[in-house]
Amino acid sequence: MTNPADELRARVLAEAEASIERMLADERMGKQMTISEIEDVIGELETDFRERVLQEVMGEQEKERIRCPECGGKLRNKGQRSKHVMTLRGETKVERSYYQCEACGQGVFPPG
């Protein structure tokens, strides 16, 4: 049985490697660039990487939530929803599962 932390580590490392590959494949990297241009390329990758890692961590936390925080009732998955959220690092888009309590009807977006 694998450790959930090891599984998360592997997925985050895969996202980091994919970001590095996207940076190396960027046509702007093949020319002389100013610091501002380099920062633009890296900033785009950072935003994308941050969104992907947020998704991974939120997905792990979501696995732990199985009951309504209001009444303790069973949650029913109602599908994925996208939302723009403001984090300490700026605005980012996250996609997460939306649940509704079968008992009280409360809508829940884990993590809470």
C-alpha positions in Angstrom: 0.0 0.0 0.0 1.4 3.4 -1.0 1.7 6.3 1.3 -0.7 9.2 0.4 2.2 11.7 1.0 4.4 9.8 -1.5 1.6 9.8 -4.1 1.1 13.5 -3.7 4.9 14.1 -3.9 5.0 12.1 -7.2 2.1 14.1 -8.7 3.6 17.5 -7.7 7.0 16.5 -9.0 5.4 15.5 -12.3 3.7 18.9 -12.5 7.1 20.6 -11.8 8.8 18.6 -14.5 5.9 19.4 -16.9 6.4 23.1 -16.1 10.1 22.9 -16.8 9.4 21.2 -20.1 6.9 23.9 -21.1 9.5 26.6 -20.2 12.2 24.9 -22.3 9.8 24.5 -25.3 8.7 28.2 -25.1 10.0 29.8 -28.3 10.9 33.0 -26.4 13.6 31.0 -24.5 15.6 30.6 -27.7 16.4 34.3 -27.9 18.1 37.0 -25.9 15.6 38.4 -23.4 15.5 41.2 -20.9 15.0 40.4 -17.2 11.4 41.5 -17.6 10.8 39.1 -20.5 12.4 36.2 -18.5 10.2 37.1 -15.6 7.1 37.1 -17.8 7.9 33.5 -19.0 8.6 32.3 -15.5 5.5 34.1 -14.1 3.2 32.4 -16.6 4.7 29.0 -15.6 4.5 29.8 -11.9 0.8 30.7 -12.1 0.0 27.5 -14.0 2.1 25.4 -11.6 0.5 27.0 -8.6 -3.0 26.2 -9.9 -2.1 22.6 -10.7 -0.5 22.0 -7.2 -3.5 23.7 -5.5 -5.7 21.2 -7.4 -3.6 18.3 -6.2 -3.6 19.3 -2.5 -7.3 20.2 -2.6 -8.1 16.9 -4.1 -6.3 15.1 -1.3 -8.2 17.1 1.3 -11.5 16.4 -0.5 -11.0 12.7 -0.1 -11.1 13.2 3.7 -14.5 15.0 3.7 -17.4 12.7 3.7 -19.9 14.4 6.0 -21.8 17.7 5.9 -20.2 20.2 8.2 -23.7 21.5 9.2 -25.6 18.4 10.1 -23.2 15.5 9.6 -25.3 14.1 6.7 -24.0 12.2 3.7 -22.7 14.4 0.9 -23.6 13.7 -2.7 -21.2 14.7 -5.5 -22.9 17.2 -7.9 -19.9 17.5 -10.3 -17.0 19.9 -10.9 -17.2 23.7 -10.6 -14.6 26.3 -11.5 -14.0 29.4 -9.4 -11.5 32.2 -9.3 -10.2 32.7 -5.8 -7.8 35.3 -4.4 -4.9 33.7 -2.6 -1.9 35.2 -0.8 -0.1 34.9 -4.2 -2.8 36.5 -6.3 -5.9 35.4 -8.1 -6.0 31.8 -9.3 -8.6 29.5 -10.9 -9.4 26.3 -9.1 -11.7 23.5 -10.2 -13.2 21.5 -7.4 -16.1 19.1 -6.7 -19.3 20.5 -5.4 -21.3 18.4 -2.9 -24.8 18.7 -1.5 -26.0 17.2 1.7 -28.7 14.6 1.3 -30.2 15.4 4.7 -30.2 19.2 4.9 -29.5 20.3 1.3 -26.4 22.4 2.3 -24.0 23.0 -0.6 -20.3 22.2 0.2 -17.1 23.0 -1.7 -14.3 21.0 0.1 -11.9 21.9 1.5 -14.1 24.0 3.7 
